[in-house]
Amino acid sequence: MVTDERLTAAAEAYERSVFQSDGSGLPAAEQGLDALDADAALHRGRLRHAGYLARRDSDPSEDPRELPLFEQALATYRALGDPRGEAEALFWVGCVHQVVRGDGATAVPLFEQGVELAEAAGDRRTLSYLLRHLGIAAHQEGNLTAARELLERSTLLRRELHFDAGVAANLVGLAYLAYAEGRREDAAALLDEGDRLCAAAGAAGIARHLAEARTDLG
């Protein structure tokens, strides 16, 4: 069994305190466990969100545990002064409002806060998610230029990170935008590239979205 280093540190701090009368490591060990709790809450929330996405065509009801888990993670990262964790948690809280509840007005300010924190922390992967979903919000509001610019920024980050499945996911949205702007050849080329990336990455879920886009765009 693999043990998280923060659990190991907590066990060692306990033993030093009890057996060596050295309690100096207890506060740091407690803080480490707080961070572990935040990480666990974030990942539990992600699993709940994945479950929602898997069943939403047949059952679009919200999982009542999803948002509280992300909010728990957000509050803990914020208390710990962890901007990287806070940025990721802000994304997920915003994602619930945007994707699950259809409430872009609540989601966008959360994404914008997350962008500032992710940029400061140098977390390019989380930043790519935040920009992607700001692009989705702009598209939903009918601002095609802003939507394209945000998705292109997200896509550039994902290319730099070699996150091919994430690039392919963005190309779906960029293809819809290209078509809406009258650039039909560009839309087709974006979908073709997305297919190649999905094949290489084994991203069958994104490949289905690309196929749906081909049907929608004729």
C-alpha positions in Angstrom: 0.0 0.0 0.0 1.3 3.5 -0.9 1.1 5.9 2.0 0.8 9.7 1.3 3.9 11.6 2.6 1.6 13.8 4.7 0.3 10.8 6.6 3.8 9.6 7.2 4.8 13.1 8.5 1.8 13.0 10.8 2.7 9.6 12.2 6.3 10.7 12.7 5.2 14.0 14.4 3.0 11.9 16.8 5.9 9.6 17.7 8.3 12.4 18.3 5.8 14.1 20.5 4.8 11.1 22.6 8.2 9.3 22.8 10.7 12.2 22.6 8.6 15.0 24.2 9.1 17.0 21.0 5.8 18.5 19.9 7.4 21.0 17.5 6.2 19.1 14.4 2.5 18.8 15.4 1.3 22.1 13.8 2.9 21.4 10.4 1.6 17.8 10.5 -1.9 19.1 11.2 -1.6 21.5 8.3 -0.5 18.7 6.0 -3.5 16.7 6.9 -5.7 19.7 6.2 -4.2 19.9 2.7 -4.7 16.2 2.3 -8.4 16.6 3.2 -8.7 19.4 0.6 -7.1 17.2 -2.0 -9.4 14.3 -1.2 -12.5 16.5 -1.3 -11.5 18.0 -4.6 -10.9 14.5 -6.2 -14.1 13.1 -4.7 -16.0 16.0 -6.2 -14.3 15.3 -9.6 -15.5 11.7 -9.4 -19.0 12.9 -8.7 -18.8 15.3 -11.7 -17.6 12.5 -13.9 -20.6 10.4 -12.8 -22.9 13.3 -13.6 -21.5 13.7 -17.1 -21.8 9.9 -17.7 -25.5 9.8 -16.8 -26.8 13.3 -17.6 -28.5 12.3 -21.0 -30.8 10.0 -19.1 -30.7 11.7 -15.6 -29.6 15.3 -15.5 -30.3 15.7 -11.8 -27.6 17.3 -9.7 -25.5 15.1 -7.3 -26.1 16.9 -4.0 -22.6 16.0 -2.7 -20.7 17.5 -5.7 -20.8 21.2 -4.9 -20.2 20.8 -1.1 -17.1 18.8 -1.8 -15.6 21.5 -4.1 -16.6 24.2 -1.6 -15.0 22.3 1.2 -11.8 22.1 -0.8 -11.9 25.8 -1.8 -12.4 26.9 1.9 -9.5 24.7 3.0 -7.1 25.7 0.3 -7.9 29.4 1.0 -7.3 29.0 4.7 -4.0 27.3 4.0 -2.9 30.1 1.6 -2.5 27.7 -1.3 -3.3 29.7 -4.5 -2.8 26.7 -6.8 -5.3 24.6 -5.0 -7.7 27.6 -4.6 -7.6 28.2 -8.4 -8.4 24.6 -9.2 -11.2 24.6 -6.6 -12.6 27.8 -8.0 -12.7 26.2 -11.4 -14.7 23.2 -10.1 -17.2 25.3 -8.1 -17.7 27.4 -11.2 -18.0 24.3 -13.3 -20.9 23.0 -11.2 -22.7 26.3 -11.6 -22.1 26.5 -15.4 -22.3 22.9 -16.5 -24.7 21.3 -14.0 -26.9 24.3 -13.1 -26.7 26.3 -16.3 -25.8 29.4 -14.3 -23.1 31.2 -16.2 -23.7 34.5 -14.3 -22.5 32.8 -11.1 -19.7 30.8 -12.8 -17.9 33.5 -14.7 -16.7 35.6 -11.7 -15.4 32.4 -10.1 -13.5 31.5 -13.3 -12.1 35.0 -13.5 -10.8 34.8 -9.9 -9.3 31.4 -10.7 -7.5 32.8 -13.7 -5.7 35.4 -11.6 -4.6 32.7 -9.0 -3.6 30.1 -11.6 -1.5 32.7 -13.5 0.2 33.7 -10.3 0.9 30.1 -9.3 2.1 29.1 -12.8 -0.6 26.4 -13.0 -1.0 26.3 -16.8 -3.2 23.2 -16.9 -5.8 24.6 -14.5 -5.5 27.9 -16.4 -6.4 26.1 -19.6 -9.6 24.8 -18.0 -10.5 28.2 -16.7 -10.0 29.9 -20.1 -11.9 27.1 -21.9 -14.9 27.6 -19.7 -14.8 31.4 -19.9 -14.8 30.8 -23.7 -17.8 28.6 -23.4 -19.6 31.3 -21.4 -18.7 33.9 -24.0 -20.0 31.6 -26.7 -23.3 31.1 -24.8 -23.6 34.9 -24.5 -23.1 35.3 -28.3 -19.7 37.0 -28.1 -18.0 34.9 -30.8 -14.8 36.9 -30.9 -14.1 36.7 -27.2 -15.1 33.0 -27.2 -12.6 32.2 -30.0 -9.8 34.2 -28.3 -10.3 32.5 -25.0 -10.5 29.0 -26.5 -7.4 29.7 -28.6 -5.4 30.8 -25.5 -6.6 27.6 -23.7 -5.6 25.5 -26.7 -2.1 27.0 -26.9 -1.5 26.1 -23.3 -2.7 22.6 -23.8 -0.5 22.2 -26.9 2.5 23.3 -24.8 1.6 20.8 -22.1 1.1 18.0 -24.7 -2.4 17.6 -23.4 -3.7 16.2 -26.7 -7.1 15.1 -25.4 -7.7 18.5 -24.0 -6.6 20.1 -27.3 -9.1 17.9 -29.1 -11.9 19.0 -26.7 -11.2 22.6 -27.4 -11.2 22.0 -31.2 -14.8 21.0 -31.0 -15.8 24.5 -29.7 -13.4 26.2 -32.1 -15.0 24.3 -35.0 -18.5 25.5 -34.0 -17.1 29.1 -33.8 -15.4 28.8 -37.2 -18.6 27.6 -38.7 -20.6 30.4 -37.1 -18.1 33.0 -38.5 -18.5 31.5 -42.0 -15.2 29.7 -42.0 -16.4 26.3 -43.0 -13.1 25.0 -44.4 -11.4 25.9 -41.1 -14.2 24.2 -39.2 -13.6 21.0 -41.1 -9.8 21.2 -40.6 -10.3 21.6 -36.9 -12.5 18.6 -36.7 -10.0 16.6 -38.7 -7.2 17.5 -36.4 -9.4 16.6 -33.4 -10.0 13.2 -34.9 -6.2 12.6 -35.3 -5.5 13.7 -31.7 -8.2 11.6 -30.3 -7.0 8.5 -32.1 -3.5 9.0 -30.8 -4.6 9.8 -27.2 -7.4 7.1 -27.1 -9.9 9.8 -26.2 -13.1 8.0 -27.3 -15.3 10.4 -25.3 -14.0 13.5 -27.1 -14.2 11.6 -30.4 -17.9 11.3 -29.9 -18.2 15.0 -29.4 -16.3 15.6 -32.7 -18.6 13.2 -34.5 -21.6 15.1 -33.1 -20.1 18.3 -34.3 -19.7 16.9 -37.8 -23.3 16.0 -37.9 -24.4 19.3 -36.5 -22.3 21.3 -39.0 -23.1 19.2 -42.0 
